[in-house]
Amino acid sequence: MPRFRKEQAIAAPAAFAFGWHERPGAFERLTPPWERVRVVERSGSIRDGDRLVMEMRNGPLAVRWVAEHRNYRAGSSFQDVQVRGPFAKWEHTHSVEPTGEDRCRLVDDIEYQLPLAPIADLVAGGFTKRRLERMFRYRHTVTRQDISTHWQHRGAEDMKIAVTGSTGLVGRTLLPFLTTGGHRVLPLVRREGSAGVHWDPANGTIEGDKLEGCDAVVHLAGEGIAEGRWTEAKKQRILDSRVNGTELIAQTLAQLKNPPKVLVCASAIGYYGDRGDEVMTEGSRVGNGFLPDVVEAWENAADAAREAGIRVVHLRIGVVLAADGGALEKMLLPFKLGVGGVIGSGDQYMSWIAIDDVVGAIYHAINDSSLEGPVNTVAPQPVTNREYTKTLGNVLSRPTIIPVPAFAARLAFGEMADELLLSSTRVVPERLEASGYSFRFPELEPALRHILGA
């Protein structure tokens, strides 16, 4: 019977690492973004008899996978056993073994059998092993990094953290990261009747009393800037969603009897505008154009919280790299088809950051009381569009020989092309690095390989 085994050293005690697996959000953190998996039903956690029902999609086909947890040993190991699903047999043993006082080893040991074996082993055995290796390489990287981060911040567990924009690109990664660290997350939602705090920034209403006693608030909500052409109505929504939402949050927190210690607000490197190859730090002046005007007003909208003594951090976030949303997802199809290429001159700088480093920076800002005001949230090594194009092509093993001239970008995207695609913003994370934040992915190619499983 085929067997797959993979080990990973983790810089944390075994009991701490095992506890991470028991908390809500572990499955979501471990699911690679290229795997189209949806949780249909969940009961319990990882103890004997607890179950997880998933729907896995491969193109138009959907497969239901029912897994049951067995052989739970507190602080040591547990099993996932397939009750129904794509394999003839699947028994996955997760073990955490101590290797020192503050170190341990994670071991994933899987015994499986393909349907119609042994014929299936000849046809699909190699493919299955490669897919498992790809998946668990991603899983072990996330597990090692997440547990190490939470261990470094031990003692800060059990914070109550409110989050706006919890279903967006950053929010849906942040929430499971926080819950696996032992924190209570309170999402702010716009749909009435949903669990969490109801708010309606357009109408200026919020259930403020439910925010009493929060330790931190993370504000991520805002109209997407890269979705659709920038009509005047679209530009007004971009501005209003950021300014009105931030003012509502800041004013509400300022009036609480027990306000949070910190408000972490998403902002953007659009603050700096098109600046060529000039290196931007947090001390650089505001640029010219629509986006700089929006970001400046967006950050000023938090003044009420600042004046009330709440520590306010504005994370000026760069281009977020994620496989399941944002700019990278939009680029993948043409690059995979071999029709990707430089945009405009290709000399414009792109200040990027991996999705897990955005989440890491948010958590760092919550915990580090020295951070206040603007904080550039970008990787330490910005690249030109030409460098980015070449690197993504190499990662995908595809040519990148078909350019997109500037006039074609303007024809397709209008004003947005000049401010997003053709502008050059070379930003460095001066304050983030000075505060001691350690990037998970400081270099572009390793970041892309992790995110895309390449």
C-alpha positions in Angstrom: 0.0 0.0 0.0 1.4 3.5 -0.9 2.7 5.6 2.0 3.6 9.3 2.2 5.6 10.8 5.1 6.9 14.3 5.6 8.5 15.8 8.7 9.0 19.5 9.7 11.0 21.0 12.6 9.2 23.7 14.5 10.6 26.2 16.9 8.1 25.8 19.7 7.2 23.2 22.4 5.3 20.1 21.3 2.3 20.9 23.5 2.1 24.4 22.0 2.3 23.2 18.4 -0.3 20.5 19.1 -2.7 23.1 20.6 -2.5 25.1 17.3 -4.0 22.1 15.5 -6.9 21.9 17.9 -8.1 25.5 17.5 -10.6 26.8 14.9 -9.0 27.9 11.7 -6.3 25.2 11.4 -7.9 23.5 8.5 -8.3 26.8 6.6 -4.7 27.8 7.3 -3.5 24.4 6.0 -5.6 24.3 2.8 -3.4 25.4 -0.2 -5.0 28.3 -2.1 -4.9 26.3 -5.4 -7.0 23.5 -3.9 -10.7 24.3 -4.5 -12.0 23.0 -1.2 -15.2 24.1 0.6 -16.2 23.0 4.1 -19.7 21.7 4.0 -20.1 20.5 7.6 -17.9 20.4 10.6 -18.5 18.9 14.1 -16.0 19.3 16.9 -12.3 19.7 16.4 -9.8 16.8 16.1 -10.9 14.5 18.9 -12.3 11.0 18.4 -15.5 11.0 16.5 -15.3 14.6 15.3 -16.0 14.9 11.6 -15.2 17.2 8.6 -17.2 17.1 5.4 -15.5 18.8 2.4 -16.4 19.4 -1.2 -13.4 19.3 -3.5 -13.7 20.6 -7.1 -11.6 19.7 -10.0 -12.8 21.7 -13.0 -16.6 21.1 -13.3 -16.4 17.9 -11.1 -17.2 18.0 -7.4 -16.2 15.3 -4.9 -17.6 15.0 -1.4 -14.9 13.9 1.2 -16.0 12.8 4.7 -13.2 12.5 7.2 -13.5 11.3 10.8 -11.0 11.9 13.5 -9.7 8.9 15.5 -7.0 7.8 17.9 -6.7 11.2 19.6 -3.8 11.4 22.1 -3.7 14.8 23.9 -0.6 16.8 23.0 0.7 14.0 20.8 -1.2 12.8 17.8 -4.5 12.2 16.0 -5.8 10.6 12.8 -7.9 11.7 9.9 -9.7 8.6 8.4 -11.6 8.9 5.2 -15.2 7.6 5.6 -16.2 8.5 2.1 -14.2 10.2 -0.6 -11.9 9.8 -3.7 -9.5 7.2 -2.2 -10.1 3.5 -1.6 -8.3 4.1 1.7 -6.9 7.1 3.5 -5.5 7.2 7.0 -3.6 10.3 7.9 -1.7 10.4 11.2 -0.6 13.8 12.5 2.1 13.5 15.2 4.0 16.2 17.2 7.1 14.9 18.8 9.3 16.9 21.3 12.9 17.3 20.2 13.9 19.8 22.9 12.5 22.1 25.6 11.3 24.6 23.0 11.4 22.5 19.8 9.4 19.8 18.3 8.9 17.8 15.1 5.7 17.6 13.1 5.2 14.3 11.3 2.5 13.7 8.7 2.2 9.9 7.9 -0.4 8.8 5.3 -1.3 5.4 4.2 -3.6 5.5 1.2 -4.9 3.4 -1.6 -6.1 4.6 -5.0 -9.4 3.1 -6.3 -8.9 0.3 -8.9 -5.4 -0.4 -7.5 -2.9 -1.7 -8.7 -3.8 -0.5 -12.2 -4.4 3.0 -10.8 -1.0 3.0 -9.1 0.6 2.6 -12.5 -1.5 5.3 -14.2 -1.8 7.9 -11.4 0.6 6.8 -8.6 3.3 9.3 -9.6 0.9 12.1 -10.0 -0.7 11.4 -6.6 2.7 11.5 -4.8 3.7 14.7 -6.5 0.4 16.3 -5.6 0.9 15.2 -1.9 4.4 16.6 -1.9 3.3 19.9 -3.3 0.4 20.2 -0.8 2.4 19.2 2.3 5.4 21.5 1.4 2.9 24.3 1.5 1.2 23.0 4.7 4.5 22.6 6.6 5.7 26.0 5.7 2.5 27.6 7.0 2.4 25.5 10.1 6.1 26.2 11.0 5.7 29.9 10.4 2.4 30.4 12.1 3.3 28.4 15.2 6.7 30.2 15.5 5.0 33.6 15.3 2.4 32.7 18.0 5.1 31.2 20.2 7.2 34.4 19.9 4.1 36.4 21.1 3.2 33.9 23.8 1.4 35.6 26.7 -0.7 37.6 24.3 -3.2 34.8 23.7 -6.9 35.3 24.2 -7.2 38.8 22.8 -10.6 40.0 21.6 -10.0 41.4 18.1 -12.7 43.0 15.9 -12.1 42.9 12.2 -13.8 44.8 9.3 -13.5 43.4 5.8 -13.3 39.9 7.2 -14.4 38.2 4.0 -12.0 40.1 1.8 -8.6 38.9 0.5 -6.7 39.8 3.6 -9.5 39.3 6.1 -10.2 35.7 5.1 -6.5 34.9 5.7 -6.2 36.9 8.9 -9.2 35.4 10.7 -8.0 31.7 10.8 -4.5 33.0 11.7 -5.8 34.8 14.7 -8.1 32.0 15.9 -5.4 29.3 15.7 -3.4 31.6 17.9 -6.1 31.4 20.6 -7.7 34.8 19.9 -11.4 35.6 19.8 -12.4 37.3 16.6 -15.4 39.6 16.2 -16.2 40.3 12.6 -18.0 43.5 11.6 -20.6 42.5 9.0 -23.0 44.4 6.8 -25.6 41.7 6.4 -28.2 41.8 9.2 -28.7 38.6 11.1 -25.1 37.4 10.5 -23.0 36.6 13.5 -20.8 39.5 14.6 -21.2 43.2 14.9 -23.6 44.7 12.4 -22.5 48.0 10.8 -23.5 50.0 7.8 -20.8 52.6 7.0 -22.9 54.1 4.1 -25.6 55.0 6.5 -23.4 55.7 9.5 -24.8 52.9 11.8 -22.9 50.4 14.0 -23.5 48.3 17.0 -20.9 50.1 19.0 -21.7 48.6 22.3 -20.5 45.2 21.1 -17.0 46.6 20.6 -16.6 47.4 24.3 -13.7 45.6 25.8 -12.0 44.7 22.5 -8.2 44.6 22.8 -7.7 45.6 19.2 -9.6 46.6 16.0 -8.4 45.8 12.5 -10.0 47.9 9.8 -9.7 46.4 6.3 -13.0 47.2 4.6 -13.1 49.3 1.4 -14.3 49.4 -2.2 -11.9 47.4 -4.5 -9.8 49.8 -6.5 -8.8 47.3 -9.2 -12.3 46.1 -10.1 -13.8 47.8 -13.2 -13.0 51.0 -14.9 -12.7 54.2 -12.8 -15.9 56.1 -13.7 -16.7 59.2 -11.6 -19.2 57.1 -9.6 -16.6 54.3 -9.0 -14.0 56.9 -7.8 -16.6 58.4 -5.4 -17.3 54.9 -4.0 -13.6 54.2 -3.5 -13.2 57.5 -1.6 -16.5 57.3 0.4 -16.0 53.6 1.5 -12.6 54.4 3.0 -13.3 57.8 4.5 -16.8 57.2 5.8 -16.0 53.7 7.1 -12.8 54.8 8.9 -14.6 57.9 10.4 -17.4 55.7 11.7 -15.0 53.2 13.3 -12.7 55.9 14.8 -15.6 57.9 16.2 -17.3 54.9 17.7 -14.1 53.6 19.4 -13.4 57.1 20.8 -16.8 57.1 22.6 -16.4 53.7 24.3 -15.9 53.3 28.0 -13.4 50.5 27.4 -11.8 51.3 24.0 -9.2 49.1 22.4 -5.5 49.8 22.9 -4.9 49.8 19.2 -6.6 50.4 15.9 -4.8 48.9 12.9 -6.1 50.5 9.7 -5.4 49.3 6.2 -3.9 52.0 4.0 -2.0 51.9 0.7 1.3 52.8 -0.9 -0.9 54.7 -3.4 -0.1 57.6 -0.9 3.2 58.2 -2.7 1.9 58.3 -6.3 4.0 57.9 -9.4 7.6 58.6 -8.2 9.9 56.8 -10.7 12.9 55.2 -9.0 12.8 57.4 -5.9 12.9 55.3 -2.8 9.9 56.0 -0.6 10.0 55.7 3.2 7.3 56.6 5.7 8.8 60.1 5.8 8.3 60.8 2.1 5.8 63.4 1.1 2.3 62.6 -0.3 2.2 62.3 -4.1 -0.1 63.8 -6.7 -3.2 62.2 -8.2 -6.5 60.5 -7.3 -5.0 57.7 -5.1 -2.7 59.9 -3.1 -5.7 62.2 -2.3 -7.8 59.1 -1.3 -5.1 57.7 1.0 -4.4 61.0 2.7 -8.1 61.5 3.4 -8.4 57.8 4.5 -5.6 58.1 7.1 -6.9 61.5 8.4 -10.3 59.9 8.9 -8.9 58.0 11.9 -8.2 61.3 13.8 -11.0 60.8 16.4 -9.4 57.6 17.6 -6.0 59.2 17.8 -7.3 62.1 19.7 -9.0 59.7 22.2 -5.6 58.2 23.0 -5.9 55.0 20.9 -2.7 54.0 19.2 -3.5 54.1 15.5 -1.4 52.3 12.9 -1.8 52.9 9.2 -0.4 50.0 7.2 0.5 51.3 3.8 0.1 48.0 2.0 1.7 47.3 -1.4 0.6 44.9 -4.1 -0.6 41.8 -2.2 0.4 38.5 -3.7 -2.2 35.7 -3.3 -3.3 32.9 -5.5 -7.0 33.3 -4.7 -7.5 37.0 -5.2 -5.9 40.3 -6.0 -3.5 41.2 -8.8 -1.7 37.9 -9.0 -4.8 35.9 -9.5 -5.8 38.1 -12.4 -2.4 37.6 -14.0 -2.2 33.8 -13.7 -4.3 32.8 -16.7 -2.5 34.9 -19.4 0.8 33.9 -17.9 -0.1 30.2 -17.8 -1.2 30.5 -21.4 2.2 31.9 -22.3 0.8 35.4 -23.3 2.1 37.3 -20.3 4.6 40.1 -20.8 5.8 43.5 -19.5 3.3 46.3 -19.1 4.3 49.7 -20.7 8.1 50.2 -20.4 8.5 47.6 -17.8 10.8 49.9 -15.8 8.1 51.0 -13.3 8.6 49.7 -9.8 6.2 47.4 -8.1 6.3 47.2 -4.3 4.8 43.8 -3.5 4.1 41.7 -0.3 3.1 38.1 0.2 -0.4 37.7 1.8 1.1 35.9 4.9 3.4 38.9 5.5 0.4 41.2 5.4 -1.2 39.1 8.1 2.1 38.9 10.0 2.5 42.7 9.8 -1.0 43.2 11.1 -0.3 40.9 14.1 3.0 42.6 14.7 1.3 46.0 14.7 -1.2 44.8 17.2 1.5 43.5 19.6 4.3 46.1 19.1 3.4 49.3 21.0 6.2 51.2 19.4 4.4 51.2 16.1 2.1 54.2 15.4 1.2 56.2 12.4 2.1 55.1 8.8 4.0 51.8 8.4 5.0 50.7 4.9 3.8 47.1 4.5 5.8 45.9 1.6 8.6 43.3 1.1 12.1 44.7 1.5 13.0 44.2 -2.2 10.7 46.1 -4.7 11.1 45.0 -8.3 10.5 46.5 -11.7 7.6 45.2 -13.7 10.1 43.6 -16.1 11.7 41.8 -13.1 8.4 40.7 -11.8 7.3 39.5 -15.3 10.4 37.4 -15.8 10.2 35.9 -12.3 6.6 34.9 -12.6 7.3 33.3 -16.0 10.2 31.3 -14.5 8.1 30.1 -11.7 5.3 29.0 -14.1 7.8 27.7 -16.7 6.2 29.9 -19.4 7.6 32.5 -21.9 6.9 36.2 -21.2 7.4 37.6 -24.7 4.1 39.4 -25.4 4.1 43.0 -24.0 1.2 45.2 -23.2 2.0 48.7 -24.6 1.0 51.7 -22.4 -1.6 52.8 -24.9 -3.3 49.4 -24.8 -3.4 49.4 -21.0 -4.9 52.9 -21.1 -7.4 51.8 -23.7 -8.5 48.8 -21.6 -8.4 50.4 -18.1 -8.6 54.1 -18.6 -7.3 56.3 -15.7 -6.7 53.2 -13.6 -3.9 52.1 -15.9 -1.9 55.3 -15.2 -2.3 55.1 -11.4 -2.0 51.3 -10.9 -0.3 49.6 -13.8 2.0 52.2 -15.3 2.9 54.2 -12.2 6.2 53.5 -10.4 6.2 53.4 -6.6 9.5 52.1 -5.0 8.7 51.7 -1.3 10.8 50.2 1.5 9.5 48.9 4.9 11.8 51.1 7.0 9.7 51.3 10.2 8.5 47.7 10.0 12.1 46.3 9.8 13.3 48.8 12.4 10.7 47.4 14.8 12.0 43.9 14.4 9.5 42.3 12.1 11.0 39.3 10.3 9.6 38.8 6.8 8.5 35.3 5.9 9.1 36.0 2.2 11.5 38.9 1.7 12.3 37.8 -1.9 9.9 37.5 -4.8 10.7 34.1 -6.3 10.4 32.1 -3.1 7.2 34.0 -2.3 5.6 33.1 -5.7 6.8 29.5 -5.5 5.1 29.1 -2.1 1.9 30.8 -3.0 1.5 28.9 -6.3 3.0 25.6 -5.1 5.6 25.7 -7.8 
